[in-house]
Structures are given as C-alpha cells and as structure tokens.
C-alpha cells in the first residue's frame, strides 16, 4: 500500500546449496499443501457465503482508512480495516504496510493515538534491510526468514494482513521506491518475493503482491500511463508477477495507481480478468491501492475490494466516498453488475482468509522477541552487502590497524532507512531526531552505529568521527589516520523520484577531498538504488550496504573487518551515468514510453546496446576466490538442466552466487541473454560443491501474442555460467525442442 500524495493533517552461515535444496523442497511441499487447502478453502468460503446477507457481503468489499487517532470500534490503527462480523464468525481485517517491517508511523494509534515523533516513542517493530538489499543476498531462504519475522511481529500486534510483496521491476533506477522492490530481473525478483510471501503467510498473516502492474516511477504516479507492448510486458514485468504468484500463493494482488496503455490498473480488465484471473488462474482477490479505484465498473474489470475509504473521523485521504459504496448497491439493483460478481468478490476474500488460516489462528497480542528478530535482519544485511571495489586488498581491515577516521552519514549514531509507507519506526527509536521530508515522509536513522560496532571489533584502534560538513576538517582527520571510511548516504522515499543518480549534498566532493588526503579511503554507501561514482578511481574500496536495517551497523562492521565474508551481488545494474539509461531524464509527461527498451530491462538493455556499465548486474567481490568447472547441460524437450562444480580457490571460507544465463536466438528480437538460474553456496578453502539447476521453459521462450502462448523455438541455446551478467567461466549449449506453453 501507499499513503498517497496527500498530507497528514493533525496527525547463521550454512551450506547454501543444501539450504536452497531445502527451500525448494519446502516450496514444493507448500504448493502441494496449498493445492489441498485451496480446495478446502473454496468449499468453506462457499458454505459461509450462503449464510451472508447482501449487507454482510457489501461490508467485506470495502476497507476503511484507520490511520487516525479516533478509531472505530475494533480498529487498532492499521492502514486498512474491515470490521468483524461476529454473527458469522468472520474476524476483522487489520491490514498494514510492511515492505521491510511492520509500518507503525506516523500515527501508530495502536498505543495511545499520539504520533511517534510527538511522544518520543521508542518504536515497536524491527526493520529489515531494504527490499533491494534483501534481493542483493540472492538467497530466498533469507527472504523467507525475513517474511516470517515480520509476519510474526504483525501477528503479535493484532494484524492479520500485510501489504508487502512489492515486485515492480527497476525500469527507472531513480524511482523513489526502488529500495522497496527486488531489482531488474523477473526470475530473481520472483524467487525472492515468493519466499517473502510464504514467510509472512506461514504466520497465518495474509500477504499481497504489488503494485500490479508496470508501476515503475513515482513522478505523476496518480495519473501517468505506462506504454508497453503485450509481448514485452509478458516477458518482463508480468513474468515477475506470474512466477511469484505461482510460487508464493499470495492472498491478494494490489492493483496500482498508474495506467497501462491508457487504462487505469484497477479498471484494467485485460490485466485483471484476462491475465491474472484468466491465464494465471489466480484464486485470491484484487484490492486497490489506497484511492486507486475509478468507478463502480472496476468490479467488472476484476477489482474485488476498494481500499482506504474515509470513516469520517477527521482524517481523509480524499476519499469521502467509495466506488464500492452506494454506487455498487445501485449497480447491483439495476443489474449493471450481476449478483454473481459480488458473490465472486466475497468468495475470493473468504477463501484467502481460510487458505492462510486467518479464521483458526487469530492474532494474539504478545511481546516481541526483539533480539531474535534483530538477528534475522542482521543476517540478511550481512549477506546483502556488496563489495564493489577492493584495491590491493584494502579490506578486510586488519586487527593491528592503529587509527580509523569515520566520516559522514551519521555513522556515529545509526544507519539510514528509506521513507514512505515502507518506513519502520524502530525499536529503541531513531538514532537521531527524525527529519520531516517533503510531505508525509520522514527521514529515519535506525539505531545501529557502524562506528560503535567497529570499536568493539577493533578495540586497539583509535577511531574518530567527523560529520563531514567541513571537507577540509574531514581531510585533515583522514590524513592523520591509517584508513578513512566515508559513509555516503542517499535518502529515497515513496512519492518522490530522484532527479539524478548522483549522491546528494555535495558528498562526491567530500569523497574526492578525503581520497586526496588519504589513499587508503573506503566508501560505504547507504542508498536506495544505483548511484554514480565520479570518485571511483581515487578510492581504494567501495562497500554497498543499501539501507541495512535494525543491525545494519553491526553488519557493516562485520564485513569491513572480515568477520563476515562479503557475499552480496547486485540485483540492479549501476550505470556510469544517466545517458546510458533508456530515458536519460525522468519522464514528466503523462505517458512514459517503456517500448523504448521493451523486455530488455536493466542488464538486458546494456547488453543489447553494447554499453559498459559502472558495475554489471550480478556483480560482487569476495575476500576469497571461487572457480567453476565440470559443466553438464542436459535437455529433454523444453526441459533443461544445468549442473557444474563450484570450488573455493581462496584461503578463507566464503560464500558465492554462481549464475546461469541462457542465450536467445539471434532472430528472436530479444536481448542477448537472460538469467536462467542461480544458487548460493558456502564453502571452506579448497572445498567443492556441485550445483544443479533446472531452467523454467518460459525463460527460453518468447510470448506469441497472436497465438496467446509462450513459444520455445527449436534449436541450440547457449548456456553460460559465471560470476555476473558480464563475467562467464563456463560455456555450453542446450539442444531444445520446439514447445508451446499455455500463458
């Protein structure tokens, strides 16, 4: 969910090959269990539906905005609320934002109705790293663990639905919500998103997947239309949704604010009825984003529930009436919407509630296990940190180092987080007073100091902090120190796109000045997405930590000192500059043309245009070194299996993420290759492990619009195994038979 462009008024390391296998097995078991529970859930929903009056059904297809001090009976201050129906045994729906944790700001009336920043609240939720940081782990198990953690915290606060599962692809790296999403590749995004959704729903808390579809920039987000062809959309943005829905089984799909090819997302019959409910057989319900409905006939397009209408409590999102309020009753009366459609809308909501166990497992208010939850966040942050440069083995910092300069980024106090509906007011409160953003957004630093964590790990070193506001003073400190670490920040938030990819507030100049004073300078980035690095050649190391969450300071310190081997890999391409992007400037018009790149999103665009990025998709360094050998490719029809050996060639233990890419036929009209599989393995020095991956046939296919199917052409497909989308060690081929796959 998003809170929508209107101001508030008054208001542990394991053998990852085995872990991935276990996760795959659990996903398969989940799918089998889901198939059984879905049949039961459908039957139970039908039985309950027969007992419901028209008024009962009407109440269930509207949710109310309860981000207000004055709560209706049963309201607990979540983002959305549907009152309980005790006579039918239907529990209230308590819906809350949760992209990186249980959102509890700005009102958090679950306590005393006063905003956190007014009462100095210490917070009551654990922030995970940014979703993009989770994607950088390339480890679905960690995404599952994170989802399970936030689902558990939600359940302990009376919440039974989380508006999580953001999966919009990074077509626009300046998008203010890039940090909430899972990168630029459909397969990586889907694997990570489905795992998070399963984790949330394992706690009997329903999850959405959002924002459906092609919702890829914040500029003019309430009015902009995404222009894109059917084939390109099916092979990119929609493929991410399709795979994640298949594997994650979310209770609901949230339709977005934007239009696609001139039609509002929540009014788009082609997206909702033809594709989502038709082709993909999605059994759950479609809910609007807050205020994203555009009339009662949205119901006939496939929308099942309108979200966030005003209860007349003195706070409004501009929704004084609902498309599914009186207009729906009138449409049912005059027959423009048949009663069978309302039956279907309600059935979908009820069956998801049954399938996830909302009836049998109501939330139980209880204290959080804050320490255990923080460790979940820390482990994700540690595996998501990406080492981008490490000249002359500057890192890890050696135990005998005598002096360290820490410069900028409030690194003495905490770590930055992203703003908007994804924001989490952390346990312990912000590290420094929260700063008001451009509207209802707030800039919050999580209370986990990298400097303090480094002091614990380097007790014999003199560590001195400078805030970086005076570059000359910072340079003097850097010059007198063995190593200088500049913490560079880029705050991004919902509702506002970045004007460019540069670090704000003259931080590039600060880094240049520090690097000139000390050749042993390290840059630690805390940012929402790709940034340009004009100083890259002049610093010795660069560490990408994203927004690292509740224990981000500890995670960063553990990687800097080598306690943890850096194993993150980029889920997005870092351009050298904006001129390398399909749209060098943010589209300000009411239509954004995604046909420019089509399905060639991110690394595929760079490959297609033969552009050299600053850092490629999938890139990341380690303190160890890994090699690949013994490639075997087998195929039967359109089923391709790839196996190979990964060996730790270094002198220390570490983790690696081997990636498999498939080349596309030259006449397919596709970018040169696609990510077709990946794994994450943990190996001791000299240890080897065989990785076996199966390729989804849709990753070999193009979408045949006229034939309305996936089409795999017969032929030989190049198979490459490597460290990134631009660094391959092994080359093979798969001989594939022609195939047609239902959409």
C-alpha positions in Angstrom: 0.0 0.0 0.0 1.0 3.6 -0.4 -0.3 6.5 1.5 -0.7 8.6 -1.5 0.4 12.0 -2.2 -1.8 13.8 0.3 -0.5 15.4 3.6 -1.4 14.1 7.0 -3.5 16.6 8.9 -3.2 16.5 12.7 -1.9 13.7 12.7 24.0 -18.0 10.7 26.1 -19.2 7.8 25.1 -22.6 6.4 25.9 -24.7 3.3 23.7 -22.7 1.0 23.5 -25.4 -1.7 21.7 -27.6 0.9 19.7 -24.6 2.1 18.5 -23.9 -1.4 17.5 -27.5 -1.9 15.6 -27.5 1.4 13.9 -24.3 0.4 12.9 -25.8 -3.0 11.6 -28.9 -1.2 9.6 -26.7 1.2 8.2 -24.7 -1.7 7.1 -27.9 -3.4 5.5 -29.1 -0.1 3.9 -25.7 0.3 2.5 -25.9 -3.2 1.1 -29.4 -2.6 -0.4 -28.3 0.8 -1.7 -25.2 -0.8 -3.5 -27.2 -3.5 -5.2 -29.2 -0.8 -6.0 -26.3 1.4 -7.2 -24.2 -1.6 -9.8 -26.9 -2.3 -10.9 -26.9 1.3 -10.8 -23.1 1.5 -13.0 -22.8 -1.6 -15.6 -25.1 -0.1 -15.6 -23.4 3.2 -15.9 -20.0 1.5 -18.9 -21.2 -0.5 -20.6 -22.5 2.7 -20.1 -19.2 4.5 -21.2 -17.2 1.5 -24.6 -18.9 1.6 -25.2 -17.5 5.1 -24.3 -13.9 4.3 -26.8 -11.2 3.6 -26.2 -8.6 0.9 -25.2 -6.1 3.6 -22.7 -8.6 5.0 -21.1 -9.1 1.6 -21.1 -5.4 0.9 -19.2 -4.7 4.1 -16.4 -7.1 3.0 -15.6 -5.4 -0.3 -14.6 -2.1 1.3 -11.7 -1.4 3.7 -11.5 1.8 5.7 -8.6 4.1 6.4 -7.8 3.8 10.1 -4.5 5.7 10.2 -6.3 8.1 12.5 -6.3 9.0 16.2 -10.1 8.4 16.6 -10.6 4.7 16.0 -13.9 3.0 15.1 -14.9 0.1 17.3 -12.4 -2.7 16.8 -9.9 -0.5 14.9 -6.3 -0.7 16.0 -4.7 2.0 13.8 -3.6 -0.1 10.9 -3.6 1.2 7.3 -6.9 -0.5 6.5 -9.7 -2.1 8.4 -12.8 -4.2 7.8 -15.0 -4.6 10.9 -15.6 -8.1 12.2 -18.9 -9.9 11.7 -19.3 -11.8 14.9 -22.6 -13.5 13.9 -20.9 -15.1 11.0 -17.6 -15.7 12.9 -15.7 -13.5 10.4 -12.8 -11.8 12.0 -11.9 -8.2 11.3 -9.3 -7.5 8.6 -6.4 -5.5 10.1 -4.3 -4.5 7.1 -0.9 -2.9 7.5 2.1 -1.7 5.4 5.1 -4.0 5.7 7.6 -3.7 2.8 10.6 -4.0 5.2 8.8 -4.5 8.5 5.6 -3.6 10.3 5.0 0.0 9.5 4.0 1.9 12.6 4.4 5.5 11.7 3.3 8.3 11.6 0.3 7.8 13.8 0.7 4.4 15.4 -2.5 4.7 17.3 -2.1 1.1 18.4 -0.7 2.7 21.6 -2.2 6.0 22.6 -3.2 7.8 19.5 -0.2 10.1 19.5 2.3 10.1 16.7 5.6 8.6 17.4 7.5 11.8 16.9 5.2 13.6 19.3 5.5 11.2 22.2 9.2 10.2 21.7 8.1 6.6 21.1 10.8 4.0 21.1 9.1 2.0 18.4 7.5 -1.4 18.2 8.8 -3.1 15.1 12.1 -4.5 13.6 13.2 -3.1 10.2 14.7 -5.5 7.7 17.2 -4.2 5.2 15.6 -2.5 2.2 13.9 -5.0 -0.1 16.6 -4.2 -2.7 19.2 -5.2 0.0 17.3 -8.4 0.5 17.4 -9.1 -3.2 21.2 -8.5 -3.1 21.5 -11.6 -0.9 20.4 -13.7 -3.8 19.2 -16.1 -1.0 15.5 -16.9 -1.0 15.9 -18.5 2.4 16.8 -15.2 3.9 13.7 -13.6 2.2 11.6 -16.3 3.7 13.1 -15.8 7.2 12.5 -12.0 6.9 8.9 -12.5 5.8 8.4 -15.0 8.7 9.9 -12.4 11.1 7.7 -9.5 10.1 4.6 -11.8 9.8 5.3 -12.9 13.4 5.7 -9.3 14.6 2.4 -8.3 12.8 0.5 -11.3 14.4 1.8 -10.2 17.8 0.4 -6.7 17.3 -3.1 -7.8 16.2 -2.5 -7.6 12.4 -3.7 -10.3 10.0 -2.8 -8.9 6.7 0.4 -7.2 5.4 0.6 -5.0 2.3 4.0 -6.4 1.4 5.3 -8.2 -1.7 6.5 -5.3 -3.9 7.9 -6.7 -7.1 7.9 -3.9 -9.7 11.0 -4.2 -11.9 13.7 -1.5 -11.8 13.0 0.1 -15.2 13.7 3.5 -13.7 16.6 3.4 -11.2 15.7 7.0 -10.0 12.3 5.7 -8.8 11.8 6.7 -5.2 10.5 3.2 -4.4 13.4 1.3 -5.9 14.6 0.4 -2.4 11.2 -1.3 -1.8 11.5 -3.6 -4.8 13.6 -6.5 -5.9 15.7 -5.4 -8.8 15.6 -5.6 -12.5 15.3 -9.3 -13.3 12.0 -11.2 -13.3 13.5 -14.5 -12.1 15.5 -13.1 -9.2 12.6 -10.8 -8.2 10.1 -13.7 -8.3 12.2 -16.1 -6.3 12.8 -13.6 -3.6 9.3 -12.2 -3.5 7.6 -15.6 -3.4 9.8 -16.6 -0.5 9.0 -13.5 1.5 5.3 -14.0 0.9 5.5 -17.6 2.0 7.3 -16.5 5.1 4.6 -13.9 6.0 1.8 -16.4 5.4 3.5 -19.1 7.4 2.4 -16.9 10.4 -1.2 -17.0 9.4 -0.9 -13.4 8.2 -2.1 -12.8 4.6 0.2 -11.0 2.1 -0.4 -9.0 -1.0 1.8 -8.8 -4.1 2.0 -5.3 -5.6 1.8 -2.9 -7.4 0.1 -4.6 -10.4 1.3 -3.6 -13.0 4.1 -1.7 -14.7 4.2 0.8 -11.7 7.8 1.8 -12.2 8.1 5.5 -11.3 6.7 7.9 -8.7 6.6 11.0 -10.9 2.9 11.7 -11.8 2.2 8.3 -10.2 -1.5 9.0 -9.8 -2.0 9.9 -13.5 0.9 8.5 -15.6 0.2 5.8 -18.2 2.8 3.1 -18.9 3.1 2.5 -22.6 4.3 -1.0 -23.4 3.6 -3.8 -25.9 1.9 -7.0 -24.8 4.9 -9.3 -25.6 7.4 -7.1 -23.8 5.1 -6.8 -20.8 4.6 -10.6 -20.6 8.4 -11.2 -20.8 9.3 -8.7 -18.1 7.1 -7.0 -15.5 4.2 -9.6 -15.8 6.6 -12.5 -15.8 7.9 -11.4 -12.4 4.3 -11.3 -11.1 3.4 -14.6 -12.8 6.4 -16.6 -11.3 6.0 -15.1 -7.8 2.3 -15.8 -7.7 2.8 -19.4 -8.7 5.4 -20.0 -6.0 4.2 -17.6 -3.3 0.4 -18.0 -3.4 -0.3 -14.5 -2.1 -3.8 -13.9 -0.6 -4.3 -10.8 -2.7 -2.9 -8.7 -5.6 -2.9 -4.9 -5.1 -3.5 -3.0 -8.3 -1.6 0.2 -8.7 -2.3 3.9 -9.3 -1.0 4.2 -12.8 -2.5 3.4 -16.2 -1.2 0.7 -18.6 -1.7 1.7 -22.2 -4.2 4.3 -21.2 -6.3 2.2 -18.8 -6.2 2.5 -15.0 -4.6 -0.5 -13.4 -7.7 -1.1 -11.2 -10.0 -0.7 -14.1 -7.9 -2.8 -16.5 -9.9 -5.9 -17.5 -7.1 -7.2 -19.6 -4.6 -7.1 -16.7 -7.1 -8.3 -14.0 -9.6 -10.6 -15.6 -7.9 -11.8 -18.8 -4.4 -12.3 -17.5 -4.4 -12.5 -13.7 -7.6 -14.4 -13.1 -7.9 -15.9 -16.6 -4.5 -17.0 -17.8 -2.9 -17.4 -14.4 -6.0 -18.8 -12.6 -5.3 -16.6 -9.5 -7.8 -17.6 -6.9 -7.3 -14.7 -4.4 -8.7 -11.2 -4.5 -7.7 -8.0 -6.1 -7.6 -5.0 -3.8 -7.0 -1.4 -4.9 -4.1 0.7 -3.6 -5.4 3.4 -1.3 -7.6 5.7 -3.5 -6.8 3.8 -6.8 -10.4 3.0 -7.7 -12.0 4.8 -10.6 -15.7 3.9 -10.5 -18.1 1.1 -9.7 -17.4 -0.7 -13.0 -13.9 -1.5 -11.7 -15.7 -4.5 -10.3 -16.5 -5.8 -13.8 -12.8 -5.3 -14.7 -11.7 -7.6 -11.9 -11.3 -5.4 -8.8 -12.7 -7.1 -5.7 -12.2 -4.7 -2.9 -11.7 -0.9 -2.7 -9.2 0.2 0.0 -8.8 3.0 2.4 -12.1 4.9 2.4 -12.6 7.6 5.0 -14.7 6.8 8.0 -15.5 10.4 8.8 -13.0 10.5 11.7 -11.4 13.9 10.9 -8.7 12.5 8.7 -9.2 11.9 5.0 -7.2 10.6 2.1 -9.5 12.5 -0.2 -11.9 9.5 -0.4 -15.2 10.7 1.0 -17.0 8.0 -0.9 -16.2 4.6 -2.3 -16.7 3.2 -5.7 -18.0 0.1 -4.0 -20.2 2.0 -1.6 -23.6 3.2 -2.7 -22.7 3.0 -6.4 -22.1 -0.7 -6.0 -25.5 -1.2 -4.3 -27.2 0.7 -7.1 -25.4 -1.2 -9.8 -26.5 -4.5 -8.2 -30.0 -3.2 -8.1 -30.2 -2.1 -11.7 -28.4 -5.2 -12.9 -25.3 -3.5 -14.5 -23.3 -5.6 -12.1 -24.8 -9.1 -11.5 -25.1 -10.6 -8.1 -22.8 -13.4 -9.2 -20.0 -10.9 -9.5 -20.4 -9.8 -5.9 -20.5 -13.5 -4.9 -17.2 -14.0 -6.6 -15.6 -10.9 -5.0 -16.6 -12.1 -1.5 -15.7 -15.7 -2.2 -12.2 -14.7 -3.2 -11.6 -12.8 0.0 -13.0 -15.5 2.2 -11.1 -18.3 0.5 -7.8 -16.5 1.1 -8.7 -16.0 4.7 -9.3 -19.7 5.1 -6.3 -20.7 3.0 -3.9 -18.8 5.2 -5.5 -19.8 8.4 -6.9 -16.4 9.5 -10.0 -17.9 11.0 -8.3 -20.6 13.0 -5.3 -18.6 14.1 -6.3 -15.1 15.2 -3.6 -12.7 16.3 -2.5 -12.9 19.9 -1.1 -9.8 21.4 2.3 -10.5 23.0 5.8 -9.0 23.4 8.2 -9.3 20.5 11.4 -11.3 20.7 13.3 -8.2 19.7 16.8 -9.7 19.9 15.9 -12.7 17.8 14.1 -10.6 15.2 17.1 -8.2 15.0 19.4 -11.1 14.3 17.2 -12.1 11.3 17.6 -8.6 10.0 21.4 -8.6 10.6 21.9 -11.9 8.8 20.1 -10.5 5.8 22.1 -7.3 5.9 25.4 -9.2 6.1 24.6 -11.3 3.0 23.2 -8.4 1.1 26.3 -6.1 1.4 28.1 -6.0 -1.9 31.8 -5.4 -2.1 32.2 -3.3 -5.3 35.9 -2.5 -5.2 38.8 -3.7 -3.1 42.1 -2.4 -4.5 45.3 -4.0 -3.1 43.2 -5.9 -0.5 42.4 -2.8 1.4 39.6 -4.8 3.1 39.2 -6.5 5.5 40.6 -4.1 8.0 43.4 -5.7 9.9 43.3 -6.2 13.6 46.6 -4.3 14.0 45.3 -1.1 12.5 46.0 1.9 14.8 43.7 4.7 13.6 40.5 4.9 11.7 38.7 8.1 10.5 34.9 7.7 10.3 33.4 10.5 8.2 29.8 11.4 7.5 26.5 9.7 7.2 25.7 9.9 11.0 27.8 6.7 11.3 28.5 7.5 14.9 24.8 7.1 15.6 23.0 4.8 13.2 22.2 3.8 9.6 19.8 5.4 7.1 16.4 3.9 6.1 14.0 4.7 3.2 10.9 6.8 3.6 7.2 6.5 2.9 4.8 3.7 3.7 7.7 1.3 3.9 9.2 3.2 6.8 9.5 1.4 10.1 9.8 3.3 13.4 12.4 1.1 15.0 12.6 -0.4 18.5 14.7 1.9 20.5 13.6 4.9 18.4 15.5 6.7 15.7 19.3 7.1 16.2 18.9 10.9 15.7 15.7 13.0 15.7 13.6 12.1 12.6 13.6 14.8 9.9 10.4 15.7 8.1 10.5 15.0 4.3 8.8 16.8 1.5 5.3 15.8 2.6 4.3 13.0 4.9 7.6 11.2 4.6 10.2 11.2 7.4 13.9 10.5 7.2 14.8 8.0 9.9 18.1 6.5 11.0 17.9 3.1 12.6 19.8 3.0 16.0 22.7 0.8 15.0 26.0 2.6 14.9 28.7 1.4 12.5 31.3 3.3 14.4 30.4 1.7 17.8 30.3 -1.7 16.2 33.8 -1.1 14.7 35.1 0.0 18.1 34.1 -3.4 19.5 35.8 -5.3 16.8 38.9 -3.1 16.7 39.4 -2.4 20.4 43.1 -1.3 20.0 42.4 1.2 17.2 41.8 4.9 17.7 38.5 5.6 15.9 37.5 9.2 15.5 34.3 10.6 13.9 33.8 13.7 11.8 30.4 14.6 10.4 31.8 15.6 7.0 30.1 19.0 6.9 33.6 20.7 6.6 35.6 18.8 3.9 38.9 20.4 4.9 38.4 19.3 8.5 37.5 15.8 7.4 40.5 15.7 5.1 42.8 16.6 8.0 41.4 13.8 10.1 41.7 11.4 7.1 45.4 12.4 6.6 46.3 11.7 10.2 44.6 8.2 10.1 45.7 4.8 8.7 42.4 4.5 6.9 39.5 6.8 6.2 35.9 5.4 5.9 33.4 7.8 4.3 29.8 6.9 4.9 27.8 8.3 1.9 24.0 8.4 2.1 21.2 8.9 -0.4 17.7 9.1 1.1 14.9 8.0 -1.2 11.2 7.7 -0.4 7.8 6.9 -1.8 6.1 9.8 -3.7 9.3 11.4 -4.9 11.8 10.3 -7.6 15.4 11.2 -7.5 16.4 14.0 -10.0 19.5 12.0 -11.0 21.8 9.2 -9.8 24.4 11.5 -8.1 24.9 11.4 -4.3 23.2 14.5 -2.8 24.6 17.3 -0.6 28.0 17.6 -2.3 29.1 14.2 -1.0 31.0 13.4 -4.2 33.2 16.4 -3.5 33.7 15.3 0.1 34.8 11.9 -1.0 37.2 13.4 -3.5 38.7 15.6 -0.8 39.1 12.7 1.6 40.6 10.4 -1.0 43.2 13.1 -1.9 44.3 13.3 1.7 44.4 9.5 2.3 45.0 6.9 -0.5 43.5 4.3 1.9 40.0 5.6 1.7 36.9 3.4 1.8 33.4 4.5 0.8 30.4 2.8 2.4 27.1 3.5 0.6 23.7 3.7 2.3 21.4 4.3 -0.6 18.1 3.4 -2.2 19.4 2.3 -5.6 22.2 2.8 -8.1 24.4 5.9 -7.8 27.1 7.4 -10.0 30.7 7.3 -8.6 32.9 10.0 -10.2 35.5 9.4 -7.5 35.7 5.6 -8.0 39.3 5.5 -9.4 40.6 7.5 -6.4 39.3 5.4 -3.5 40.7 2.0 -2.5 37.4 0.2 -1.7 33.6 0.6 -2.1 31.0 -1.2 0.0 27.4 -1.1 -1.0 25.3 -1.6 2.2 21.9 -0.3 0.9 19.5 0.6 3.8 20.8 -2.2 6.2 18.1 -2.3 8.8 17.9 -3.0 12.6 21.5 -4.3 13.0 23.0 -2.6 10.0 25.9 -1.1 11.9 27.0 -4.5 13.1 26.6 -6.0 9.7 28.7 -3.3 8.1 31.4 -3.6 10.7 31.4 -7.4 10.4 32.1 -7.2 6.7 34.6 -4.3 6.9 36.7 -6.4 9.4 36.3 -9.7 7.7 34.3 -11.4 10.4 31.8 -11.9 7.7 32.8 -12.6 4.0 31.0 -10.2 1.6 28.7 -12.3 -0.5 26.1 -9.8 -1.8 25.6 -9.5 -5.6 24.0 -6.6 -7.4 20.3 -7.1 -8.2 20.5 -4.0 -10.4 22.9 -2.6 -13.0 24.9 0.5 -11.9 25.2 2.8 -14.9 28.2 5.1 -15.4 25.8 7.9 -15.9 22.2 8.7 -16.8 23.0 8.9 -20.5 23.2 5.1 -20.5 19.6 4.7 -19.4 16.7 4.2 -21.9 15.4 7.6 -20.6 18.2 9.9 -19.6 15.8 12.1 -17.7 12.7 11.2 -15.6 9.6 11.3 -17.8 7.5 14.2 -16.7 4.8 13.7 -19.3 1.5 11.8 -18.7 2.8 8.8 -20.6 6.1 7.0 -20.1 7.3 5.0 -23.1 8.6 1.6 -22.0 8.6 0.4 -25.6 12.0 2.0 -25.8 13.6 -0.9 -24.0 10.6 -3.3 -24.1 11.5 -6.5 -22.3 15.2 -5.5 -22.2 15.2 -4.2 -18.7 18.4 -3.5 -16.8 21.4 -5.6 -17.9 19.5 -6.8 -21.0 19.4 -3.2 -22.2 23.1 -2.7 -21.6 23.8 -6.0 -23.4 21.5 -5.1 -26.3 23.1 -1.7 -26.7 26.6 -2.9 -26.0 27.0 -0.4 -23.2 29.7 -0.9 -20.5 28.1 -0.2 -17.1 29.8 1.0 -14.0 29.0 -2.3 -12.3 27.0 -5.1 -14.0 24.0 -7.0 -12.7 25.1 -9.9 -10.5 28.5 -8.4 -9.7 30.1 -8.6 -6.3 33.5 -9.3 -4.8 34.6 -11.6 -2.0 37.6 -11.9 0.3 38.0 -15.4 -1.2 38.0 -16.6 -4.8 35.7 -19.1 -6.5 36.1 -21.1 -9.6 33.6 -23.2 -11.8 34.2 -26.4 -13.6 32.6 -29.6 -14.9 29.7 -28.1 -16.8 27.0 -30.6 -17.8 23.9 -29.5 -19.7 21.1 -32.0 -20.4 17.8 -31.4 -22.1 14.7 -33.3 -22.9 12.2 -31.4 -25.0 12.0 -27.9 -23.5 13.3 -29.1 -20.1 16.9 -28.0 -19.5 19.1 -29.0 -16.5 22.5 -27.4 -15.8 25.0 -28.8 -13.3 28.6 -27.7 -12.5 31.1 -27.7 -9.7 31.9 -24.6 -7.6 35.2 -24.6 -5.8 36.6 -22.2 -3.2 40.1 -21.4 -4.5 40.9 -18.9 -1.8 42.5 -19.2 1.7 39.4 -18.4 3.7 35.8 -19.5 3.9 33.3 -17.6 1.9 30.0 -17.7 0.0 29.5 -17.5 -3.7 26.5 -17.0 -6.0 27.0 -18.8 -9.3 24.7 -17.6 -12.0 23.4 -19.4 -15.1 22.4 -17.3 -18.2 20.8 -18.6 -21.4 21.4 -17.0 -24.8 18.5 -16.3 -27.0 18.3 -17.0 -30.8 19.6 -14.1 -32.9 16.3 -13.8 -34.7 14.1 -13.7 -31.6 14.2 -10.0 -31.2 15.5 -10.5 -27.6 18.4 -9.1 -25.7 21.5 -11.5 -25.9 20.8 -13.4 -22.7 18.6 -13.9 -19.7 19.2 -15.0 -16.1 18.0 -18.6 -16.0 19.1 -19.8 -12.6 21.3 -19.2 -9.5 22.3 -20.6 -6.2 24.2 -19.5 -3.1 26.9 -21.8 -1.7 29.1 -21.6 1.4 32.5 -23.3 1.1 35.6 -23.8 3.2 39.0 -23.2 1.5 39.5 -25.9 -1.2 36.0 -27.3 -0.8 33.9 -28.0 -3.8 30.1 -28.5 -4.3 28.1 -29.5 -7.3 25.2 -27.2 -8.1 22.2 -28.4 -10.2 19.6 -26.0 -11.6 16.5 -26.5 -13.7 15.6 -23.8 -16.2 12.0 -22.7 -16.4 10.9 -23.2 -20.1 9.4 -19.7 -20.1 13.0 -18.3 -19.8 13.7 -19.9 -23.2 10.5 -18.6 -24.8 9.1 -15.5 -26.4 5.5 -14.6 -25.8 3.5 -15.2 -29.0 0.7 -12.5 -28.7 -1.3 -13.7 -31.7 -1.2 -17.3 -30.6 -1.7 -16.3 -27.0 1.0 -18.7 -25.7 4.7 -19.0 -24.8 6.6 -20.3 -27.8 10.0 -22.1 -27.5 11.8 -22.3 -30.8 13.7 -25.5 -31.6 17.4 -25.1 -31.6 20.7 -24.8 -29.7 20.7 -22.3 -26.8 24.0 -21.1 -25.4 24.4 -21.7 -21.6 26.9 -19.7 -19.7 27.9 -19.9 -16.0 29.6 -17.1 -14.3 30.0 -14.5 -11.6 27.8 -11.8 -13.1 26.0 -11.0 -16.3 29.3 -9.9 -17.8 31.8 -12.4 -16.3 31.5 -16.0 -17.5 33.7 -19.0 -16.9 31.8 -21.9 -18.4 30.1 -22.2 -21.8 27.8 -24.9 -23.1 24.7 -25.4 -25.0 21.2 -26.9 -24.7 19.5 -28.5 -27.6 15.8 -27.7 -27.2 12.8 -29.0 -28.9 10.0 -26.7 -30.0 7.3 -26.2 -27.5 4.2 -24.2 -26.8 3.3 -23.3 -23.2 -0.1 -22.0 -22.0 0.1 -18.4 -20.8 
